[in-house]
Amino acid sequence: MARHHIKKARKDNIIDSALQVFAEKGYADATMTDIAKKAGVSTPVLYEYFKTKEDLLFAIPEKFTEEPIRIAEYVEPYLRGAEAKIRGIVQGYLTVYDTNPLYASLVMLELKTNRKFLKTKAYCMVKKASRGLLDVIREGVKDGTFKENTDAFLIRSMILGTIEHLCIRKLLLGEPKNLPQYTDPIVDTILASIKKESRRFSISLNISDQELTNIREENKMQKSDPDAKQKKGTK
């Protein structure tokens, strides 16, 4: 058991070191020797864990995606309604990217353009998180929270696209400083177009101004003298 923990700790250290090296030098210029040196292990030891630099690249999102998915699955049953769940998912995405800028940089600038990534276990985990958002939007359509003609795929794309845009902007320009603070603006703005409007009922009374004045006078008299209306009727 202790040996297993040691191997896992070493593997995590290698992954974290690779993330730093990729961020510093770029994936194309980074070497396995650079990563081994950063991790404090020999190159042969590094190859015991990862056969290629690409294997190491794909291991990074697997590590960083696993915990947020586990947390989301734990929290979801306590969130009531599709809107609250969507808000939680969006906040989760923004928090991961905000607290792990090196990982965000790797995802946005390296993995998004790598076709081989689509065939990895890590991508399956990323896809699972994305599918969870799609399922919640469909849940909102089914329970009547969202309009029947809502395009769940389009709404998901709008949400994820906005998140990615803000993330890339922060990576390149340093703004916005705090990504999670955009949780409510993103959700409120996008969902406003698909939420069903609550039914409002109004009653129009065809009463003249004089009749309305008489009613008000009678109410005043009623409050000052409860027996006034009865007395008026006996006259």
For each residue, the residues with C-beta under 8 A, 3 or more apart:
1: 4 5
2: 5 6
3: 6 7
4: 1 7 8
5: 1 2 8 9
6: 2 3 9 10
7: 3 4 10 11
8: 4 5 11 12
9: 5 6 12 13
10: 6 7 13 14 39 41 49
11: 7 8 14 15 49
12: 8 9 15 16 63
13: 9 10 16 17 39 40 41
14: 10 11 17 18 35 39 41 46 49 50 56
15: 11 12 18 19 56 59 60 63
16: 12 13 19 20 39
17: 13 14 20 21 35 38 39 40
18: 14 15 21 22 30 35 38 39 56 57 59 60
19: 15 16 22 23 60 102 103 106
20: 16 17 23 24 38 102
21: 17 18 24 25 30 34 35 38
22: 18 19 25 26 27 30 57 60 102 106 110
23: 19 20 102 105 106
24: 20 21 30
25: 21 22 29 30 34
26: 22 29 30
27: 22 30 53 57 106 110
28:
29: 25 26
30: 18 21 22 24 25 26 27 34 35 53
31: 34 35 53
32: 35 36 43 46 47 50 53 56
33: 36 37 43
34: 21 25 30 31 37 38
35: 14 17 18 21 30 31 32 38 39 46 53 56
36: 32 33 39 41 42 43 45 46
37: 33 34 40
38: 17 18 20 21 34 35
39: 10 13 14 16 17 18 35 36 46
40: 13 17 37
41: 10 13 14 36 45 46
42: 36 45 46
43: 32 33 36 46 47
44: 47 48
45: 36 41 42 48 49
46: 14 32 35 36 39 41 42 43 49 50
47: 32 43 44 50 51
48: 44 45
49: 10 11 14 45 46
50: 14 32 46 47 53 55 56 59
51: 47 55
52: 55 56
53: 27 30 31 32 35 50 56 57
54: 57 58 116
55: 50 51 52 58 59
56: 14 15 18 32 35 50 52 53 59 60
57: 18 22 27 53 54 60 106 110 111 114
58: 54 55 61 62 116 117 120 121 122 123
59: 15 18 50 55 56 62 63 122
60: 15 18 19 22 56 57 63 64 103 106 122
61: 58 64 65 103 106 107 111 117 122 123 125 126
62: 58 59 65 66 120 121 122 125
63: 12 15 59 60 66
64: 60 61 67 68 96 100 103
65: 61 62 68 69 122 125 126 129
66: 62 63 69 70 125
67: 64 70 71
68: 64 65 71 72 92 96 129
69: 65 66 72 73 125 128 129 132
70: 66 67 73 74
71: 67 68 74 75 92
72: 68 69 75 76 88 89 92 129 132
73: 69 70 76
74: 70 71 77
75: 71 72 78 79 88
76: 72 73 79 85 88
77: 74
78: 75
79: 75 76 84 85 88
80: 84
81: 84 85 140 143 145
82: 85 86 136 137 139 140 143 145 146
83: 86 87 140 145 187 191 195
84: 79 80 81 87 88
85: 76 79 81 82 88 89 136 139
86: 82 83 89 90 133 136 137 140 159 187 191
87: 83 84 90 91 183 184 187
88: 72 75 76 79 84 85 91 92
89: 72 85 86 92 93 129 132 133 136
90: 86 87 93 94 159 163 183 186 187
91: 87 88 94 95 180 183
92: 68 71 72 88 89 95 96
93: 89 90 96 97 129 160 163
94: 90 91 97 98 163 166 179 180 182 183
95: 91 92 98 99 179 180
96: 64 68 92 93 99 100 103 104
97: 93 94 100 101 103 104 107 163 167 170 179
98: 94 95 101 104 170 178 179 180
99: 95 96
100: 64 96 97 103 104
101: 97 98 104 105 170 171
102: 19 20 22 23 105 106
103: 19 60 61 64 96 97 100 106 107
104: 96 97 98 100 101 107 108 167 170 171
105: 23 101 102 108 109 110 171
106: 19 22 23 27 57 60 61 102 103 109 110 111
107: 61 97 103 104 110 111 112
108: 104 105 111 112 164 167 168 171
109: 105 106 112 171
110: 22 27 57 105 106 107 113 114
111: 57 61 106 107 108 114 117
112: 107 108 109
113: 110
114: 57 110 111 117
115: 118
116: 54 58 119 120
117: 58 61 111 114 120 122 123
118: 115 123
119: 116 123
120: 58 62 116 117 123 124
121: 58 62 124 125
122: 58 59 60 61 62 65 117 125 126
123: 58 61 117 118 119 120 126 127
124: 120 121 127 128
125: 61 62 65 66 69 121 122 128 129
126: 61 65 122 123 129 130
127: 123 124 130 131
128: 69 124 125 131 132
129: 65 68 69 72 89 93 125 126 132 133
130: 126 127 133 134 156 160
131: 127 128 134 135
132: 69 72 89 128 129 135 136
133: 86 89 129 130 136 137 156 159 160
134: 130 131 137 138 152 153 156
135: 131 132 138 139
136: 82 85 86 89 132 133 139 140
137: 82 86 133 134 140 141 146 150 152 155 156
138: 134 135 141 142 152
139: 82 85 135 136 142 143
140: 81 82 83 86 136 137 143 145 146 150 194
141: 137 138 145 146 147 148 150 152
142: 138 139
143: 81 82 139 140
144: 196
145: 81 82 83 140 141 195 196
146: 82 137 140 141 150 191 194 195 196
147: 141 150 194 195 196
148: 141
149:
150: 137 140 141 146 147 155 194
151: 154 155
152: 134 137 138 141 155 156
153: 134 156 157
154: 151 157 158
155: 137 150 151 152 158 159 190 191 194
156: 130 133 134 137 152 153 159 160
157: 153 154 160 161
158: 154 155 161 162 190
159: 86 90 133 155 156 162 163 186 187 190
160: 93 130 133 156 157 163 164
161: 157 158 164 165
162: 158 159 165 166 186 190
163: 90 93 94 97 159 160 166 167 186
164: 108 160 161 167 168
165: 161 162 168 169
166: 94 162 163 169 170 176 179 182
167: 97 104 108 163 164 170 171 179
168: 108 164 165 171 172
169: 165 166 172 173 175 176
170: 97 98 101 104 166 167 173 174 175 176 177 179
171: 101 104 105 108 109 167 168
172: 168 169
173: 169 170
174: 170 177
175: 169 170
176: 166 169 170 179 181 182
177: 170 174
178: 98 181 182
179: 94 95 97 98 166 167 170 176 182
180: 91 94 95 98 183
181: 176 178
182: 94 166 176 178 179 185 186
183: 87 90 91 94 180 186 187
184: 87 187 188
185: 182 188 189
186: 90 159 162 163 182 183 189 190
187: 83 86 87 90 159 183 184 190 191
188: 184 185 191 192
189: 185 186 192
190: 155 158 159 162 186 187 193 194
191: 83 86 146 155 187 188 194 195
192: 188 189 195
193: 190
194: 140 146 147 150 155 190 191
195: 83 145 146 147 191 192
196: 144 145 146 147
197:
198:
199:
200:
201:
202:
203:
204:
205:
206:
207: 211 212 215
208: 211 212
209: 212 213
210: 213 214
211: 207 208 214 215
212: 207 208 209 215 216
213: 209 210 216 217
214: 210 211 217 218
215: 207 211 212 218 219
216: 212 213 219 220
217: 213 214 220 221
218: 214 215 221 222 229
219: 215 216 222 223
220: 216 217 223 224
221: 217 218 224 225 228 229
222: 218 219 225 226 228 229
223: 219 220 226
224: 220 221 228
225: 221 222 228 231
226: 222 223
227: 230 231
228: 221 222 224 225 231 232
229: 218 221 222 232 233
230: 227 233 234
231: 225 227 228 234 235
232: 228 229 235
233: 229 230
234: 230 231
235: 231 232
